[in-house]
Amino acid sequence: MIKPRVIPVLLLKNGGLYKTMKFEKPKYVGDPLNAIKIFNEKEVDELIVLDIDASKNRKEPDYHLIEQFAGECFMPVCYGGGISNFEQAQRIFSLGIEKISLQSSVLNNLDLISEISAVYGNQAVVFSLDLKKNLFGNYKLFSSSNHKTVDISWKKVAVDAVNAGAGEILINAVDRDGTLQGLDIDILGEIKPLLSVPLIFCGGLNSLENIKLAVSNGADAVAGGAFFVFNGPHRAVLISYPKYNDLTTLFGG
């Protein structure tokens, strides 16, 4: 596996594969299992699969679908969405998922992170940190399940999540989501000095050079959605992933 990792993010909604724009206007882009099969062929580093409806609608994870794509994937998978207790996490791990992503259920209950990491290890728990700028240009913590900013310190939340046992932080810039306008590198400058765990950076990825820029500014992995599923100015659906040689050249391999 290439280090740093380059990770496609797949969004689930009612069993289908969707892509959002700034966490809104979900657009259907196909069948998630077909996308996974293509990513298998392209030998991706890792895959993040997030159910964008589960927590918002207080639904349990779709275990049947999770079992299907866990069985199909040849790469490590991180799943997030609808996980609110240890038993749900336990069931998801039993289906073959290597990591789980938590956000809504742990903003006010970091004990869940501690409970899961104590059994499965810190590396199995990813804390999802969604950030959105306010009118003054300051980053605010954004709750994807409530679809609004939360008036608590996002830096403190990130540090507390790591102290509770999260082994990675998935940072997503809400204002760049789906825009293909480039990653918001300024976020890395604010959060990197605070944390010792790996950072997965997402939101606006648009080129290989953008990946390299994020890595040079402290990202341990770079994730993207639109960059891997759309092609051209009309955003035609086309599953893609950089060639191995292009990534090794990018990182000086």
RABELDA-V247108 format. One record per pair of residues at least 12 apart in sequence whose ideal C-beta (glycine too) atoms are under 6 Angstrom apart, sorted by the first residue. I is the first residue (numbers start at 1). GAP is how many residues later the second one is. D is the distance in whole Angstrom. If there is no record, write none. Layout:
BEGIN
i:I gap:GAP d:D
i:I gap:GAP d:D
END
This chain:
BEGIN
i:1 gap:44 d:5
i:2 gap:245 d:5
i:4 gap:211 d:5
i:4 gap:216 d:6
i:4 gap:217 d:5
i:5 gap:40 d:4
i:5 gap:41 d:5
i:5 gap:216 d:4
i:6 gap:39 d:6
i:6 gap:216 d:6
i:7 gap:39 d:5
i:7 gap:41 d:6
i:7 gap:214 d:6
i:7 gap:216 d:4
i:8 gap:36 d:6
i:8 gap:39 d:6
i:8 gap:220 d:4
i:9 gap:39 d:5
i:9 gap:214 d:5
i:9 gap:216 d:5
i:10 gap:22 d:6
i:10 gap:39 d:5
i:11 gap:39 d:6
i:11 gap:41 d:5
i:12 gap:39 d:4
i:13 gap:13 d:6
i:13 gap:39 d:6
i:13 gap:40 d:5
i:15 gap:50 d:6
i:16 gap:12 d:6
i:17 gap:12 d:5
i:17 gap:13 d:5
i:17 gap:15 d:4
i:17 gap:18 d:6
i:19 gap:159 d:6
i:19 gap:206 d:6
i:19 gap:207 d:6
i:19 gap:210 d:6
i:20 gap:157 d:6
i:20 gap:158 d:5
i:21 gap:157 d:4
i:22 gap:152 d:6
i:22 gap:155 d:5
i:23 gap:151 d:5
i:23 gap:154 d:6
i:29 gap:200 d:5
i:29 gap:208 d:5
i:33 gap:39 d:6
i:35 gap:204 d:6
i:36 gap:33 d:5
i:36 gap:36 d:5
i:36 gap:37 d:6
i:38 gap:201 d:4
i:40 gap:34 d:5
i:42 gap:199 d:4
i:44 gap:31 d:5
i:44 gap:197 d:5
i:46 gap:29 d:6
i:46 gap:30 d:5
i:47 gap:28 d:6
i:47 gap:30 d:5
i:48 gap:30 d:5
i:48 gap:175 d:6
i:49 gap:30 d:5
i:50 gap:30 d:5
i:50 gap:31 d:5
i:51 gap:30 d:3
i:51 gap:31 d:6
i:54 gap:27 d:4
i:54 gap:28 d:3
i:55 gap:26 d:6
i:55 gap:27 d:5
i:55 gap:49 d:4
i:55 gap:90 d:4
i:56 gap:89 d:5
i:59 gap:23 d:6
i:60 gap:22 d:6
i:61 gap:21 d:4
i:66 gap:29 d:5
i:67 gap:28 d:5
i:70 gap:25 d:5
i:70 gap:26 d:4
i:70 gap:27 d:5
i:76 gap:22 d:4
i:77 gap:20 d:5
i:77 gap:21 d:6
i:78 gap:21 d:4
i:78 gap:23 d:5
i:78 gap:48 d:6
i:79 gap:13 d:6
i:79 gap:18 d:5
i:79 gap:21 d:6
i:80 gap:21 d:3
i:83 gap:17 d:6
i:84 gap:21 d:4
i:86 gap:29 d:5
i:89 gap:27 d:5
i:99 gap:25 d:5
i:99 gap:27 d:5
i:101 gap:25 d:4
i:101 gap:27 d:5
i:101 gap:69 d:6
i:103 gap:25 d:4
i:104 gap:41 d:4
i:110 gap:50 d:6
i:110 gap:54 d:4
i:113 gap:12 d:6
i:113 gap:51 d:4
i:113 gap:52 d:5
i:113 gap:53 d:5
i:114 gap:50 d:5
i:114 gap:51 d:5
i:117 gap:48 d:3
i:122 gap:43 d:5
i:122 gap:45 d:3
i:123 gap:44 d:4
i:125 gap:41 d:5
i:125 gap:42 d:6
i:126 gap:42 d:5
i:126 gap:44 d:5
i:127 gap:34 d:4
i:127 gap:39 d:4
i:127 gap:42 d:5
i:128 gap:42 d:5
i:129 gap:29 d:6
i:129 gap:40 d:6
i:129 gap:42 d:5
i:130 gap:12 d:4
i:130 gap:14 d:6
i:130 gap:42 d:5
i:130 gap:44 d:6
i:131 gap:42 d:6
i:132 gap:17 d:6
i:132 gap:42 d:4
i:132 gap:43 d:6
i:133 gap:42 d:6
i:141 gap:13 d:4
i:142 gap:32 d:5
i:155 gap:39 d:6
i:159 gap:35 d:6
i:162 gap:33 d:6
i:162 gap:35 d:5
i:167 gap:30 d:6
i:168 gap:29 d:6
i:168 gap:30 d:5
i:169 gap:30 d:5
i:170 gap:30 d:5
i:171 gap:30 d:5
i:172 gap:30 d:5
i:172 gap:31 d:5
i:173 gap:30 d:3
i:176 gap:27 d:4
i:176 gap:28 d:3
i:177 gap:26 d:5
i:178 gap:48 d:5
i:179 gap:25 d:5
i:180 gap:26 d:4
i:180 gap:46 d:5
i:181 gap:23 d:5
i:182 gap:22 d:5
i:182 gap:24 d:5
i:182 gap:28 d:5
i:183 gap:21 d:5
i:183 gap:22 d:6
i:183 gap:27 d:6
i:183 gap:31 d:5
i:185 gap:32 d:5
i:188 gap:29 d:5
i:188 gap:30 d:5
i:192 gap:26 d:4
i:198 gap:22 d:4
i:199 gap:20 d:5
i:199 gap:21 d:5
i:200 gap:21 d:4
i:200 gap:23 d:5
i:201 gap:13 d:5
i:201 gap:18 d:4
i:201 gap:21 d:5
i:202 gap:21 d:4
i:205 gap:19 d:3
i:205 gap:22 d:4
i:208 gap:42 d:5
i:212 gap:38 d:5
i:228 gap:12 d:6
END
